[in-house]
Amino acid sequence: MRYVIRTLGCKANLADSQRIEAELQARGFMPWNSTAVRPADVCVINSCTVTDEADRQTRRLAARLGRDHPGTAVVVTGCAAEVDPERLAHSKGIRYIVGNRDKPQLVDLIMKEISGREFSAPDQDSDGRVLGIAQGYAEMLSRHPMDREWPAANDALGAPVPDLQGSSSKTRVFLKIQEGCNSFCTYCVIPYGRGPSRSLEPERIVEWVHSIVASGIREIVLTGTNIGDYGTDWAGEPMLEKLLERVLGETGIERLRVSSLDPTEITPGIVNLMCRDARLCPHFHVSLQSASDRVLRLMKRRYGMAEVLDCFERMARVPAGVGGVFVGMDVIAGFPGETALEFENGLKRFQELPWTRLHVFPYSERAGTPATRLPDTVPVPVRHQRTRQLNELSFNRLSQWNDQILEKSRQGALLQGVLLEKSGFHPDPSKIWFAGYTPNYVRVAVGVDAAAPKGPGVARQHAIVSVRAYDVCQDSAGGGDIILISEVVA
């Protein structure tokens, strides 16, 4: 039997999908690809519900998979399945809904359905069916997530199996160390979709890293719903810094990367560790959301711009290769109450701060969140206009960053430690293309002739190489990312 998995949303979902894929393959399933003569036997959507638009994306994807794989059972899991299963059950093409609380048992639930009855798409007019304990939106709102039963950390967080057939993630894996969130930001429903913060003990994580390294993986990305809260459930305080020290001190992992953190969670200790050990990648993803103190308070974020400026001072201490430290930041444009003056002042602040790229999202209402009840809603066209302005600023900044790297490369500076894997990026179809990142997140592509020898200095899957960039272009297949065209230096 063959499967399709599609993942929406955060890196925590990517880690969950890796685990689901590994369990499907352990049961004899094979990944479906476009050369197969038959449609897939099961399609799994790991959904996001952070906004109403994310919910619409899930429903559209389910309908498309139903069309592309006629007669196939579409299974929706993830946050949308946990928060509002009834709506998904009434959506076209969806056969089964499995919430996050049952996600660790998803493959068992699928196998039970396969053995017990015909496993296929629903009839045109029939509803999908909820498997497990997800009760839906009314029940979700009636009980605080802290008062509901959620899988313990050891059940919710499973070790990835990196050797996946058809997987492109054989050079690095996402390792989820934490699940859930206690923050309750006013625009976010995720605490209801993933529950309170739970995290694994460091001994288990170190054990997993040993096994991942033994399998040949070169880089691990530590992720979670809110990894800045790692350890607060069993230690009473954040323990991410101590976990990083243990992983680097007790394992042979070549590269360790950390996913999104709030400004106050990028501590002096983490920065000092990054300065001492080059294996901890000089790359930060800052969950900022706004450059206005008042808007941050409306969002119920746990910091202000004074803490943000302190964070930038800390990050500036980190040594990095060509290009310097990569700093990406999440920003919401047009949050309720954001005035034109606050946006313009925020734009000026962004122009002054030393970041590399912005990930900009126009504010999108999420039903049931406090933000939908705030006054002074920003009109949708204004949200999109502010988003365009921030995206233009971001693209110009990223272009300048890459141009500087290109110029330094032409002067002889090499980009060190590029981790290569096969790529769908094909500016010249006569070549085989590999793409990868440096530790500080410079994205490069290397093209080689198919008949090229496979000796030292030639691009190959899983290699960590040094490169010299000679051109720059935009990768439309990768969402408009900028990529440096490079050659491997022997």
C-alpha positions as a LaTeX table, in Angstrom:
\begin{tabular}{lrrr}
\hline
Residue & $x$ (\AA) & $y$ (\AA) & $z$ (\AA) \\
\hline
Met1 & 0.00 & 0.00 & 0.00 \\
Arg2 & 1.13 & 3.55 & $-0.72$ \\
Tyr3 & 0.67 & 6.79 & 1.21 \\
Val4 & 0.86 & 10.55 & 0.76 \\
Ile5 & 1.64 & 12.93 & 3.64 \\
Arg6 & 1.17 & 16.68 & 3.35 \\
Thr7 & 2.22 & 18.98 & 6.19 \\
Leu8 & 0.90 & 22.46 & 6.89 \\
Gly9 & 2.14 & 24.91 & 9.50 \\
Cys10 & 5.07 & 24.77 & 11.88 \\
Lys11 & 8.27 & 22.76 & 12.22 \\
Ala12 & 6.68 & 20.84 & 15.10 \\
Asn13 & 4.22 & 19.49 & 12.53 \\
Leu14 & 7.13 & 18.54 & 10.27 \\
Ala15 & 8.61 & 16.51 & 13.12 \\
Asp16 & 5.23 & 14.86 & 13.73 \\
Ser17 & 4.95 & 13.99 & 10.03 \\
Gln18 & 8.39 & 12.38 & 10.07 \\
Arg19 & 7.23 & 10.16 & 12.90 \\
Ile20 & 3.94 & 9.25 & 11.16 \\
Glu21 & 5.83 & 8.46 & 7.96 \\
Ala22 & 8.27 & 6.21 & 9.80 \\
Glu23 & 5.41 & 4.31 & 11.47 \\
Leu24 & 3.59 & 3.86 & 8.14 \\
Gln25 & 6.73 & 2.45 & 6.56 \\
Ala26 & 7.22 & 0.12 & 9.52 \\
Arg27 & 3.75 & $-1.29$ & 8.73 \\
Gly28 & 4.72 & $-1.96$ & 5.11 \\
Phe29 & 3.46 & 1.24 & 3.45 \\
Met30 & 5.51 & 2.81 & 0.66 \\
Pro31 & 5.61 & 6.50 & $-0.31$ \\
Trp32 & 3.49 & 7.31 & $-3.35$ \\
Asn33 & 5.09 & 9.21 & $-6.23$ \\
Ser34 & 3.87 & 10.63 & $-9.52$ \\
Thr35 & 5.16 & 7.64 & $-11.52$ \\
Ala36 & 2.78 & 5.25 & $-9.73$ \\
Val37 & 0.00 & 3.85 & $-11.93$ \\
Arg38 & $-2.52$ & 3.76 & $-9.06$ \\
Pro39 & $-3.57$ & 6.49 & $-6.65$ \\
Ala40 & $-2.33$ & 6.37 & $-3.08$ \\
Asp41 & $-4.17$ & 4.12 & $-0.63$ \\
Val42 & $-4.19$ & 6.73 & 2.13 \\
Cys43 & $-3.54$ & 10.49 & 2.20 \\
Val44 & $-2.65$ & 12.11 & 5.54 \\
Ile45 & $-2.90$ & 15.87 & 6.07 \\
Asn46 & $-1.11$ & 17.18 & 9.16 \\
Ser47 & $-3.07$ & 20.39 & 9.59 \\
Cys48 & $-2.56$ & 23.86 & 11.06 \\
Thr49 & $-5.30$ & 25.99 & 12.64 \\
Val50 & $-3.44$ & 29.12 & 13.71 \\
Thr51 & $-5.79$ & 31.26 & 11.54 \\
Asp52 & $-9.08$ & 30.81 & 9.72 \\
Glu53 & $-7.08$ & 30.90 & 6.48 \\
Ala54 & $-5.03$ & 27.93 & 7.71 \\
Asp55 & $-8.30$ & 26.03 & 8.20 \\
Arg56 & $-9.34$ & 26.89 & 4.65 \\
Gln57 & $-5.99$ & 25.64 & 3.34 \\
Thr58 & $-6.61$ & 22.29 & 5.04 \\
Arg59 & $-10.05$ & 21.93 & 3.47 \\
Arg60 & $-8.79$ & 22.94 & 0.02 \\
Leu61 & $-5.91$ & 20.49 & 0.26 \\
Ala62 & $-8.27$ & 17.68 & 1.29 \\
Ala63 & $-10.51$ & 18.38 & $-1.71$ \\
Arg64 & $-7.52$ & 18.44 & $-4.07$ \\
Leu65 & $-6.10$ & 15.18 & $-2.72$ \\
Gly66 & $-9.54$ & 13.63 & $-3.12$ \\
Arg67 & $-9.56$ & 14.67 & $-6.78$ \\
Asp68 & $-5.96$ & 13.60 & $-7.43$ \\
His69 & $-6.43$ & 10.23 & $-5.66$ \\
Pro70 & $-10.00$ & 9.13 & $-6.42$ \\
Gly71 & $-11.36$ & 6.49 & $-4.08$ \\
Thr72 & $-8.63$ & 7.16 & $-1.51$ \\
Ala73 & $-9.25$ & 7.79 & 2.19 \\
Val74 & $-8.12$ & 11.28 & 3.24 \\
Val75 & $-7.15$ & 11.44 & 6.93 \\
Val76 & $-6.79$ & 14.85 & 8.62 \\
Thr77 & $-4.78$ & 15.12 & 11.83 \\
Gly78 & $-3.05$ & 18.02 & 13.59 \\
Cys79 & $-4.36$ & 21.14 & 15.28 \\
Ala80 & $-7.39$ & 21.68 & 13.03 \\
Ala81 & $-8.50$ & 18.11 & 13.73 \\
Glu82 & $-8.18$ & 18.65 & 17.48 \\
Val83 & $-9.85$ & 22.06 & 17.65 \\
Asp84 & $-12.77$ & 21.69 & 15.23 \\
Pro85 & $-13.29$ & 18.08 & 14.07 \\
Glu86 & $-16.99$ & 18.55 & 13.32 \\
Arg87 & $-16.31$ & 21.14 & 10.65 \\
Leu88 & $-13.77$ & 18.87 & 9.00 \\
Ala89 & $-16.23$ & 15.98 & 9.16 \\
His90 & $-18.62$ & 18.03 & 7.00 \\
Ser91 & $-15.86$ & 18.99 & 4.52 \\
Lys92 & $-15.68$ & 17.45 & 1.09 \\
Gly93 & $-13.45$ & 14.41 & 0.64 \\
Ile94 & $-12.38$ & 13.87 & 4.27 \\
Arg95 & $-12.92$ & 10.32 & 5.56 \\
Tyr96 & $-11.28$ & 10.34 & 9.00 \\
Ile97 & $-10.31$ & 12.99 & 11.56 \\
Val98 & $-7.68$ & 12.27 & 14.23 \\
Gly99 & $-6.94$ & 14.99 & 16.81 \\
Asn100 & $-3.55$ & 15.81 & 18.30 \\
Arg101 & $-4.34$ & 13.91 & 21.50 \\
Asp102 & $-4.66$ & 10.77 & 19.36 \\
Lys103 & $-1.87$ & 11.57 & 16.90 \\
Pro104 & 0.58 & 9.13 & 18.58 \\
Gln105 & $-1.94$ & 6.35 & 17.79 \\
Leu106 & $-2.82$ & 7.60 & 14.29 \\
Val107 & $-1.27$ & 4.69 & 12.40 \\
Asp108 & $-2.84$ & 2.17 & 14.79 \\
Leu109 & $-6.23$ & 3.79 & 14.20 \\
Ile110 & $-5.73$ & 3.66 & 10.43 \\
Met111 & $-4.69$ & 0.00 & 10.56 \\
Lys112 & $-7.76$ & $-0.83$ & 12.64 \\
Glu113 & $-10.00$ & 0.77 & 10.02 \\
Ile114 & $-8.22$ & $-1.08$ & 7.22 \\
Ser115 & $-8.69$ & $-4.45$ & 8.90 \\
Gly116 & $-12.26$ & $-3.81$ & 10.05 \\
Arg117 & $-14.03$ & $-2.36$ & 7.00 \\
Glu118 & $-13.54$ & $-0.98$ & 3.51 \\
Phe119 & $-10.95$ & 1.78 & 3.71 \\
Ser120 & $-11.93$ & 4.29 & 1.04 \\
Ala121 & $-13.20$ & 7.78 & 0.37 \\
Pro122 & $-16.66$ & 8.67 & 1.73 \\
Asp123 & $-19.70$ & 8.85 & $-0.49$ \\
Gln124 & $-20.53$ & 12.24 & $-1.99$ \\
Asp125 & $-23.04$ & 13.12 & 0.74 \\
Ser126 & $-21.60$ & 11.26 & 3.74 \\
Asp127 & $-19.62$ & 12.86 & 6.55 \\
Gly128 & $-16.15$ & 12.02 & 7.72 \\
Arg129 & $-15.70$ & 10.24 & 11.01 \\
Val130 & $-13.74$ & 11.27 & 14.10 \\
Leu131 & $-11.40$ & 8.57 & 15.38 \\
Gly132 & $-10.32$ & 8.82 & 19.01 \\
Ile133 & $-11.26$ & 11.33 & 21.69 \\
Ala134 & $-11.37$ & 14.73 & 19.91 \\
Gln135 & $-14.66$ & 16.26 & 21.06 \\
Gly136 & $-14.75$ & 19.42 & 19.02 \\
Tyr137 & $-15.01$ & 23.15 & 19.30 \\
Ala138 & $-17.83$ & 23.45 & 21.85 \\
Glu139 & $-16.15$ & 21.00 & 24.22 \\
Met140 & $-12.79$ & 22.64 & 23.58 \\
Leu141 & $-14.06$ & 26.05 & 24.65 \\
Ser142 & $-15.95$ & 24.70 & 27.65 \\
Arg143 & $-12.85$ & 23.26 & 29.31 \\
His144 & $-9.52$ & 24.99 & 29.75 \\
Pro145 & $-6.72$ & 23.02 & 28.04 \\
Met146 & $-4.88$ & 22.81 & 31.36 \\
Asp147 & $-7.86$ & 20.84 & 32.73 \\
Arg148 & $-8.04$ & 18.29 & 29.92 \\
Glu149 & $-6.12$ & 15.05 & 29.49 \\
Trp150 & $-3.21$ & 15.22 & 27.06 \\
Pro151 & $-0.62$ & 12.61 & 26.11 \\
Ala152 & 2.42 & 12.65 & 28.37 \\
Ala153 & 5.66 & 13.91 & 26.85 \\
Asn154 & 7.01 & 10.40 & 26.26 \\
Asp155 & 3.87 & 9.54 & 24.27 \\
Ala156 & 3.44 & 12.83 & 22.43 \\
Leu157 & 7.11 & 13.12 & 21.48 \\
Gly158 & 8.65 & 10.20 & 19.66 \\
Ala159 & 12.15 & 9.67 & 18.30 \\
Pro160 & 12.37 & 10.26 & 14.53 \\
Val161 & 13.43 & 7.44 & 12.25 \\
Pro162 & 15.63 & 9.29 & 9.77 \\
Asp163 & 16.06 & 6.49 & 7.18 \\
Leu164 & 12.78 & 7.08 & 5.36 \\
Gln165 & 12.16 & 5.80 & 1.86 \\
Gly166 & 11.63 & 8.68 & $-0.54$ \\
Ser167 & 12.56 & 11.21 & 2.12 \\
Ser168 & 14.64 & 14.29 & 1.35 \\
Ser169 & 15.54 & 14.79 & 5.02 \\
Lys170 & 18.42 & 12.31 & 5.21 \\
Thr171 & 21.03 & 14.96 & 5.94 \\
Arg172 & 19.11 & 16.52 & 8.81 \\
Val173 & 16.06 & 15.78 & 10.94 \\
Phe174 & 13.68 & 17.75 & 13.11 \\
Leu175 & 13.73 & 16.49 & 16.69 \\
Lys176 & 10.70 & 17.63 & 18.69 \\
Ile177 & 11.68 & 18.06 & 22.34 \\
Gln178 & 8.61 & 19.91 & 23.64 \\
Glu179 & 4.86 & 19.96 & 23.01 \\
Gly180 & 2.15 & 22.49 & 23.91 \\
Cys181 & 2.10 & 26.11 & 25.01 \\
Asn182 & 1.16 & 28.03 & 28.18 \\
Ser183 & 1.27 & 31.54 & 26.70 \\
Phe184 & $-2.30$ & 32.13 & 25.42 \\
Cys185 & $-1.45$ & 35.00 & 23.06 \\
Thr186 & $-4.66$ & 36.79 & 22.13 \\
Tyr187 & $-4.52$ & 35.81 & 18.43 \\
Cys188 & $-3.69$ & 32.14 & 18.96 \\
Val189 & $-5.76$ & 29.01 & 19.60 \\
Ile190 & $-2.80$ & 26.60 & 19.66 \\
Pro191 & $-2.87$ & 25.93 & 23.45 \\
Tyr192 & $-6.30$ & 24.41 & 22.80 \\
Gly193 & $-4.94$ & 22.39 & 19.89 \\
Arg194 & $-1.76$ & 21.09 & 21.54 \\
Gly195 & $-2.37$ & 21.45 & 25.25 \\
Pro196 & $-0.07$ & 22.68 & 28.03 \\
Ser197 & 3.70 & 22.64 & 27.72 \\
Arg198 & 5.26 & 19.20 & 28.22 \\
Ser199 & 8.88 & 18.36 & 27.53 \\
Leu200 & 11.14 & 15.34 & 27.46 \\
Glu201 & 13.83 & 14.73 & 30.02 \\
Pro202 & 17.34 & 15.49 & 28.69 \\
Glu203 & 18.54 & 11.90 & 29.15 \\
Arg204 & 16.01 & 10.68 & 26.58 \\
Ile205 & 16.96 & 13.42 & 24.12 \\
Val206 & 20.69 & 12.69 & 24.45 \\
Glu207 & 19.94 & 9.00 & 23.85 \\
Trp208 & 17.99 & 9.85 & 20.70 \\
Val209 & 20.74 & 12.14 & 19.41 \\
His210 & 23.26 & 9.31 & 19.80 \\
Ser211 & 21.07 & 7.03 & 17.65 \\
Ile212 & 20.46 & 9.75 & 15.07 \\
Val213 & 24.19 & 10.44 & 14.75 \\
Ala214 & 24.84 & 6.70 & 14.37 \\
Ser215 & 22.43 & 6.64 & 11.42 \\
Gly216 & 24.55 & 9.18 & 9.53 \\
Ile217 & 22.56 & 12.35 & 10.13 \\
Arg218 & 24.72 & 15.49 & 10.05 \\
Glu219 & 22.33 & 18.12 & 11.47 \\
Ile220 & 19.51 & 18.11 & 14.02 \\
Val221 & 16.98 & 20.92 & 14.31 \\
Leu222 & 15.47 & 21.07 & 17.80 \\
Thr223 & 11.84 & 22.07 & 17.58 \\
Gly224 & 8.57 & 22.14 & 19.48 \\
Thr225 & 5.41 & 24.16 & 19.90 \\
Asn226 & 7.26 & 26.64 & 22.13 \\
Ile227 & 10.74 & 25.32 & 22.88 \\
Gly228 & 11.56 & 28.33 & 25.03 \\
Asp229 & 9.34 & 26.64 & 27.63 \\
Tyr230 & 11.43 & 23.46 & 27.52 \\
Gly231 & 11.76 & 22.02 & 31.03 \\
Thr232 & 9.30 & 24.33 & 32.80 \\
Asp233 & 6.89 & 21.44 & 33.41 \\
Trp234 & 9.37 & 19.32 & 35.39 \\
Ala235 & 12.04 & 21.81 & 36.51 \\
Gly236 & 9.93 & 24.91 & 37.18 \\
Glu237 & 12.17 & 27.01 & 34.93 \\
Pro238 & 13.37 & 26.98 & 31.30 \\
Met239 & 16.06 & 24.35 & 30.73 \\
Leu240 & 16.84 & 24.78 & 27.02 \\
Glu241 & 20.27 & 26.24 & 27.69 \\
Lys242 & 21.28 & 23.26 & 29.86 \\
Leu243 & 19.88 & 20.84 & 27.27 \\
Leu244 & 22.01 & 22.39 & 24.54 \\
Glu245 & 25.09 & 22.07 & 26.76 \\
Arg246 & 24.38 & 18.37 & 27.33 \\
Val247 & 23.70 & 17.54 & 23.68 \\
Leu248 & 26.87 & 19.29 & 22.52 \\
Gly249 & 28.95 & 17.94 & 25.39 \\
Glu250 & 27.77 & 14.32 & 25.30 \\
Thr251 & 27.15 & 13.58 & 21.61 \\
Gly252 & 29.01 & 13.77 & 18.32 \\
Ile253 & 26.37 & 15.68 & 16.35 \\
Glu254 & 28.07 & 17.80 & 13.70 \\
Arg255 & 25.48 & 20.58 & 13.63 \\
Leu256 & 22.72 & 21.59 & 16.01 \\
Arg257 & 20.13 & 24.20 & 15.07 \\
Val258 & 17.38 & 25.69 & 17.25 \\
Ser259 & 13.99 & 26.71 & 15.88 \\
Ser260 & 11.87 & 29.74 & 16.83 \\
Leu261 & 12.44 & 31.55 & 20.15 \\
Asp262 & 10.99 & 34.67 & 21.76 \\
Pro263 & 13.51 & 37.53 & 22.23 \\
Thr264 & 13.78 & 36.91 & 25.99 \\
Glu265 & 14.40 & 33.19 & 25.37 \\
Ile266 & 17.63 & 33.93 & 23.47 \\
Thr267 & 19.54 & 34.07 & 26.73 \\
Pro268 & 23.12 & 35.19 & 27.42 \\
Gly269 & 23.89 & 31.54 & 28.19 \\
Ile270 & 22.70 & 30.35 & 24.76 \\
Val271 & 24.68 & 33.13 & 23.08 \\
Asn272 & 27.81 & 32.24 & 25.10 \\
Leu273 & 27.41 & 28.59 & 24.14 \\
Met274 & 27.12 & 29.56 & 20.47 \\
Cys275 & 30.32 & 31.58 & 20.83 \\
Arg276 & 32.16 & 28.62 & 22.40 \\
Asp277 & 30.96 & 25.77 & 20.21 \\
Ala278 & 30.73 & 26.27 & 16.44 \\
Arg279 & 28.45 & 23.23 & 16.13 \\
Leu280 & 25.57 & 25.32 & 17.50 \\
Cys281 & 24.54 & 27.11 & 14.30 \\
Pro282 & 24.69 & 30.94 & 14.31 \\
His283 & 21.11 & 31.24 & 13.11 \\
Phe284 & 18.21 & 32.73 & 15.06 \\
His285 & 14.51 & 32.68 & 14.26 \\
Val286 & 12.96 & 35.34 & 16.49 \\
Ser287 & 9.23 & 35.19 & 17.17 \\
Leu288 & 8.82 & 38.97 & 17.35 \\
Gln289 & 5.31 & 39.70 & 15.89 \\
Ser290 & 5.41 & 43.52 & 16.24 \\
Ala291 & 7.77 & 46.44 & 16.79 \\
Ser292 & 5.18 & 48.36 & 18.85 \\
Asp293 & 5.07 & 48.06 & 22.63 \\
Arg294 & 1.33 & 48.75 & 22.70 \\
Val295 & 0.56 & 46.16 & 20.01 \\
Leu296 & 2.73 & 43.61 & 21.80 \\
Arg297 & 0.65 & 44.19 & 24.94 \\
Leu298 & $-2.56$ & 43.74 & 22.91 \\
Met299 & $-1.13$ & 40.46 & 21.66 \\
Lys300 & $-0.28$ & 39.46 & 25.24 \\
Arg301 & 3.35 & 38.86 & 24.33 \\
Arg302 & 5.76 & 38.51 & 27.23 \\
Tyr303 & 8.27 & 41.23 & 26.26 \\
Gly304 & 8.55 & 44.77 & 24.95 \\
Met305 & 10.90 & 46.54 & 22.55 \\
Ala306 & 13.44 & 47.16 & 25.31 \\
Glu307 & 13.87 & 43.38 & 25.63 \\
Val308 & 14.01 & 43.08 & 21.83 \\
Leu309 & 16.88 & 45.58 & 21.63 \\
Asp310 & 18.71 & 43.70 & 24.40 \\
Cys311 & 18.25 & 40.51 & 22.39 \\
Phe312 & 19.85 & 42.09 & 19.31 \\
Glu313 & 22.82 & 43.22 & 21.39 \\
Arg314 & 23.31 & 39.63 & 22.57 \\
Met315 & 23.00 & 38.13 & 19.08 \\
Ala316 & 25.56 & 40.60 & 17.71 \\
Arg317 & 28.24 & 38.92 & 19.87 \\
Val318 & 28.03 & 35.63 & 17.98 \\
Pro319 & 30.88 & 34.98 & 15.51 \\
Ala320 & 29.83 & 33.56 & 12.15 \\
Gly321 & 31.21 & 32.83 & 8.72 \\
Val322 & 30.82 & 34.85 & 5.54 \\
Gly323 & 27.64 & 36.90 & 5.86 \\
Gly324 & 27.48 & 36.94 & 9.65 \\
Val325 & 24.68 & 35.70 & 11.89 \\
Phe326 & 21.36 & 35.00 & 10.15 \\
Val327 & 18.42 & 36.55 & 12.01 \\
Gly328 & 14.91 & 35.80 & 10.76 \\
Met329 & 11.86 & 37.34 & 12.44 \\
Asp330 & 8.13 & 36.61 & 12.40 \\
Val331 & 5.94 & 39.71 & 12.05 \\
Ile332 & 2.14 & 40.12 & 12.00 \\
Ala333 & 0.93 & 43.08 & 9.92 \\
Gly334 & $-2.36$ & 44.83 & 10.64 \\
Phe335 & $-3.14$ & 43.42 & 14.08 \\
Pro336 & $-6.36$ & 44.90 & 15.57 \\
Gly337 & $-5.65$ & 48.34 & 16.99 \\
Glu338 & $-2.38$ & 48.86 & 15.06 \\
Thr339 & $-2.55$ & 52.50 & 13.95 \\
Ala340 & $-0.97$ & 53.94 & 10.82 \\
Leu341 & 1.52 & 55.82 & 13.00 \\
Glu342 & 2.48 & 52.67 & 14.93 \\
Phe343 & 3.03 & 50.83 & 11.66 \\
Glu344 & 5.21 & 53.62 & 10.25 \\
Asn345 & 7.24 & 53.81 & 13.46 \\
Gly346 & 7.61 & 50.03 & 13.40 \\
Leu347 & 8.79 & 50.19 & 9.79 \\
Lys348 & 11.49 & 52.68 & 10.81 \\
Arg349 & 12.56 & 50.40 & 13.67 \\
Phe350 & 12.83 & 47.45 & 11.30 \\
Gln351 & 14.98 & 49.54 & 8.97 \\
Glu352 & 17.36 & 50.22 & 11.87 \\
Leu353 & 17.63 & 46.71 & 13.34 \\
Pro354 & 20.30 & 44.25 & 12.06 \\
Trp355 & 18.10 & 41.35 & 10.93 \\
Thr356 & 18.41 & 39.29 & 7.74 \\
Arg357 & 14.88 & 38.32 & 6.74 \\
Leu358 & 11.29 & 38.95 & 7.85 \\
His359 & 8.56 & 36.33 & 7.69 \\
Val360 & 5.50 & 38.57 & 7.36 \\
Phe361 & 1.91 & 37.44 & 7.86 \\
Pro362 & $-1.13$ & 39.68 & 7.41 \\
Tyr363 & $-3.30$ & 39.38 & 10.49 \\
Ser364 & $-5.96$ & 36.73 & 9.90 \\
Glu365 & $-8.78$ & 36.24 & 12.37 \\
Arg366 & $-8.98$ & 32.97 & 14.25 \\
Ala367 & $-12.53$ & 32.34 & 15.51 \\
Gly368 & $-12.72$ & 31.99 & 19.28 \\
Thr369 & $-9.59$ & 34.00 & 20.08 \\
Pro370 & $-9.66$ & 37.21 & 22.19 \\
Ala371 & $-8.09$ & 39.21 & 19.34 \\
Thr372 & $-11.31$ & 38.93 & 17.32 \\
Arg373 & $-13.06$ & 40.94 & 20.04 \\
Leu374 & $-10.54$ & 43.79 & 20.08 \\
Pro375 & $-11.73$ & 47.19 & 18.78 \\
Asp376 & $-10.30$ & 49.14 & 15.85 \\
Thr377 & $-10.00$ & 46.28 & 13.37 \\
Val378 & $-7.59$ & 47.09 & 10.53 \\
Pro379 & $-9.29$ & 46.76 & 7.11 \\
Val380 & $-8.11$ & 43.75 & 5.11 \\
Pro381 & $-6.74$ & 45.84 & 2.18 \\
Val382 & $-4.67$ & 47.87 & 4.68 \\
Arg383 & $-3.31$ & 44.65 & 6.23 \\
His384 & $-2.20$ & 43.46 & 2.80 \\
Gln385 & $-0.67$ & 46.83 & 1.95 \\
Arg386 & 1.37 & 46.79 & 5.18 \\
Thr387 & 2.39 & 43.21 & 4.44 \\
Arg388 & 3.63 & 44.23 & 0.98 \\
Gln389 & 5.68 & 47.06 & 2.47 \\
Leu390 & 7.32 & 44.77 & 5.02 \\
Asn391 & 7.93 & 42.07 & 2.41 \\
Glu392 & 9.57 & 44.60 & 0.11 \\
Leu393 & 11.83 & 45.72 & 2.95 \\
Ser394 & 12.65 & 42.09 & 3.73 \\
Phe395 & 13.44 & 41.16 & 0.12 \\
Asn396 & 15.70 & 44.18 & $-0.30$ \\
Arg397 & 17.55 & 43.37 & 2.94 \\
Leu398 & 17.99 & 39.69 & 1.98 \\
Ser399 & 19.15 & 40.71 & $-1.53$ \\
Gln400 & 21.77 & 43.05 & $-0.06$ \\
Trp401 & 22.92 & 40.31 & 2.31 \\
Asn402 & 23.36 & 37.84 & $-0.56$ \\
Asp403 & 25.06 & 40.45 & $-2.77$ \\
Gln404 & 27.59 & 41.12 & $-0.01$ \\
Ile405 & 28.28 & 37.41 & 0.31 \\
Leu406 & 28.66 & 37.11 & $-3.46$ \\
Glu407 & 31.14 & 39.98 & $-3.56$ \\
Lys408 & 33.19 & 38.50 & $-0.70$ \\
Ser409 & 33.17 & 35.15 & $-2.48$ \\
Arg410 & 34.50 & 36.75 & $-5.66$ \\
Gln411 & 37.29 & 38.21 & $-3.54$ \\
Gly412 & 38.25 & 34.72 & $-2.38$ \\
Ala413 & 36.17 & 34.17 & 0.77 \\
Leu414 & 34.68 & 30.67 & 0.87 \\
Leu415 & 31.34 & 29.58 & 2.25 \\
Gln416 & 32.21 & 26.83 & 4.71 \\
Gly417 & 30.20 & 23.85 & 5.86 \\
Val418 & 27.48 & 23.63 & 3.20 \\
Leu419 & 25.33 & 20.55 & 3.87 \\
Leu420 & 24.10 & 19.30 & 0.47 \\
Glu421 & 21.10 & 17.25 & $-0.57$ \\
Lys422 & 19.31 & 16.66 & $-3.88$ \\
Ser423 & 17.26 & 19.65 & $-4.96$ \\
Gly424 & 14.19 & 20.44 & $-7.03$ \\
Phe425 & 15.92 & 23.68 & $-8.04$ \\
His426 & 16.94 & 23.35 & $-11.72$ \\
Pro427 & 18.17 & 26.58 & $-13.33$ \\
Asp428 & 20.09 & 24.42 & $-15.84$ \\
Pro429 & 18.27 & 21.11 & $-16.52$ \\
Ser430 & 21.37 & 19.61 & $-18.13$ \\
Lys431 & 22.95 & 19.30 & $-14.68$ \\
Ile432 & 22.23 & 17.46 & $-11.45$ \\
Trp433 & 21.51 & 20.02 & $-8.74$ \\
Phe434 & 22.27 & 19.92 & $-5.05$ \\
Ala435 & 21.23 & 22.58 & $-2.58$ \\
Gly436 & 22.06 & 23.23 & 1.03 \\
Tyr437 & 22.77 & 25.66 & 3.83 \\
Thr438 & 25.82 & 26.87 & 5.67 \\
Pro439 & 25.65 & 26.89 & 9.48 \\
Asn440 & 24.55 & 30.55 & 9.32 \\
Tyr441 & 21.78 & 29.70 & 6.85 \\
Val442 & 23.27 & 30.93 & 3.58 \\
Arg443 & 21.37 & 28.99 & 0.90 \\
Val444 & 23.44 & 27.77 & $-2.05$ \\
Ala445 & 22.98 & 25.50 & $-5.06$ \\
Val446 & 25.62 & 23.48 & $-6.90$ \\
Gly447 & 25.12 & 22.00 & $-10.37$ \\
Val448 & 27.30 & 19.15 & $-11.66$ \\
Asp449 & 27.37 & 17.19 & $-14.90$ \\
Ala450 & 25.84 & 13.73 & $-14.59$ \\
Ala451 & 29.08 & 12.19 & $-15.86$ \\
Ala452 & 31.30 & 14.09 & $-13.43$ \\
Pro453 & 33.65 & 11.95 & $-11.30$ \\
Lys454 & 32.54 & 11.41 & $-7.72$ \\
Gly455 & 35.85 & 12.27 & $-6.12$ \\
Pro456 & 36.76 & 14.99 & $-3.61$ \\
Gly457 & 35.50 & 18.43 & $-4.46$ \\
Val458 & 32.46 & 17.20 & $-6.38$ \\
Ala459 & 28.94 & 17.75 & $-5.07$ \\
Arg460 & 27.20 & 14.63 & $-3.80$ \\
Gln461 & 24.32 & 13.77 & $-1.54$ \\
His462 & 24.99 & 14.21 & 2.21 \\
Ala463 & 28.36 & 15.95 & 1.67 \\
Ile464 & 29.51 & 18.90 & 3.76 \\
Val465 & 31.63 & 21.05 & 1.45 \\
Ser466 & 33.13 & 24.49 & 0.96 \\
Val467 & 31.87 & 26.49 & $-2.00$ \\
Arg468 & 32.58 & 29.66 & $-3.93$ \\
Ala469 & 29.50 & 31.60 & $-5.08$ \\
Tyr470 & 29.53 & 33.12 & $-8.56$ \\
Asp471 & 25.91 & 34.10 & $-9.23$ \\
Val472 & 22.62 & 34.75 & $-7.47$ \\
Cys473 & 19.04 & 34.10 & $-8.51$ \\
Gln474 & 15.53 & 33.74 & $-7.13$ \\
Asp475 & 14.13 & 30.25 & $-6.54$ \\
Ser476 & 10.45 & 30.57 & $-7.45$ \\
Ala477 & 9.88 & 26.90 & $-6.61$ \\
Gly478 & 11.05 & 27.61 & $-3.07$ \\
Gly479 & 8.62 & 30.43 & $-2.42$ \\
Gly480 & 10.77 & 33.15 & $-3.94$ \\
Asp481 & 13.85 & 32.44 & $-1.81$ \\
Ile482 & 17.18 & 33.86 & $-2.92$ \\
Ile483 & 19.79 & 31.23 & $-3.68$ \\
Leu484 & 23.49 & 31.56 & $-4.48$ \\
Ile485 & 24.77 & 29.55 & $-7.46$ \\
Ser486 & 28.09 & 28.07 & $-6.39$ \\
Glu487 & 30.88 & 25.67 & $-7.21$ \\
Val488 & 32.51 & 23.20 & $-4.84$ \\
Val489 & 36.10 & 23.98 & $-3.90$ \\
Ala490 & 38.30 & 20.89 & $-3.74$ \\
\hline
\end{tabular}
